[in-house]
Amino acid sequence: MTQDFTTPNQPVTPINPVDMEKLQSLNTVGTISYVLHLLVAIGAVIPGGQFGPILLIAALVLDMLKRDEAQGTWHASHFQWRIRTVLIAGALYLVTAPLWLLFLVPGWIAWTVISIWFLYRIVTGFMAMNKGQAMEVSA
């Protein structure tokens, strides 16, 4: 004899149309930002594929301007995730920049590792956002 472990359908709480529009808007902004970050991340990993810091700055400014609109939603964690990713990567690039001047190979290795980490963070965040999941970020 088999047991049915499924739960009965729970009533779904309707989402206010204004809230739905806000979430769709935040999702659009998040998608644009993640795509810009992704272009920069791929360009950083591919030799000679640097698309320039302009895209990264545009994505960062977009995130900084729109993050207040995301407060109280699961999207807020994605804004924090993207902003922290850019700031941490920027700091790591600055700290390891002298390696390029002193030793070419260690500089290349350091920047490749940072770029792969950056790409991983952007892909992970983008995938979670597309699934409707918040990112686990510390306060």
N, C-alpha and C positions, 0 to 999 in steps of 0.2 A: 504494500500500500504506500503510495507516495503522498507527501504532504505538500500543500501549497503555501509557500513562504512569501508570496507576493502580498503587498498591502493594498487595501482597497484604494481606489482613486480618491485622493484628497481634493477638496475644493480649492481651486486656484484663485488667489486674491487678484482681482483685476488691477492692472497698473494704470495709474492716472495718465491720461494722454499727454499732459505737460511733462510728467516724469519720463514717459517713454520717449518723447521728443528730445529731452535733455540727454538721456542715455544714448540715443542714436547720434546726437551731436558729439558727445564725448567719444563715442566709438569711431566716428569719422575723424576727429582730431587725433585720436590715438593711432589710427591706421596711417594717417599722413605722417605723423611723427615717427612711427616705427619704420615706415618705408624709407624715409629720409635717413634715419639712423642705419638702416640695413644697407643702403647704398654706400654710406660712408664706411661701414664695417667691412663690406666686401672689397671696397676700394683699398682699404688699409691692408688687407691680407694679400691682395693680388699685386705683385711688383709692378710699379708704374701705373697702377690703377687708382691712384689717389684722386678723388673727385673734389678735393679741396675742403677746407674747413667751413666754407660758406654754408653748405648743406647742414653741417652739424650745428653751426650757430643758429641757423633758421629753425631747426628742430628744437633746440634748447630754448630759444626765445618763445616759440609756440607753446612749449610745455610750461614755461614760467608764466606766460600770460593766461593760460587756460586752467592751470591747476586749481585755482580757487573755485572754479565752477564745478569741479569734481568732488569737492568736499562732501562727505556723507555718502558717497557711492563707492562701489568696488573699483571704479576707475581711478580714484585718488591714489591707490597703491601703485598703479602703472605710471602715473606722472612722477611720483617719488622715485620709482625704479629707474625710469629713463634719466631723470635729472641726476641722480646719484651715479648712475653708470657713466655718464659723460664727465662729471666732475672727478670721479675716481680715475678714469682713464686719462683725462687731461693731466691730473697730478702725476700719475705714473709716467706718462710721456715726458713731462718736464724733468722729473727726477732722473730718468734714464737718458735724457738728451746728452749729457756729457760723455756717455759711452760711445756715441757716434764720433765725437771729436777726438777722443783718446784711443779708442779701439773700435774699429769698424764692425768686426764680426759680433762682439758682445752687444753692441748697440742694435744691430739688425736682429739678433736673437731676442733681446728684450722687447723690442717693438713688435716683433712677430707674436710673441706670447701675449702681450697686452692686446694686440689686435684680435687674436683668436678669442681671448676672454671677453672682449667687447662684443664680438660677433655672437658668441654663446649667450651673453646676457640679452642681447636684442632679440635673437631668435626665440629664446625661452620666454621672454615677456610677450612677444608678438603671439606666440602659440597660446599662451595662457589667456590673453585678451580675447582671442578668437573663440576660445572655449567659454568665455564669460567668467573666468576665474580671476580673483584678486591675486596680487603678488604678495609673498611673505616678506615684508620689509620691517625692520626694527624702527622704533620711534626715534 
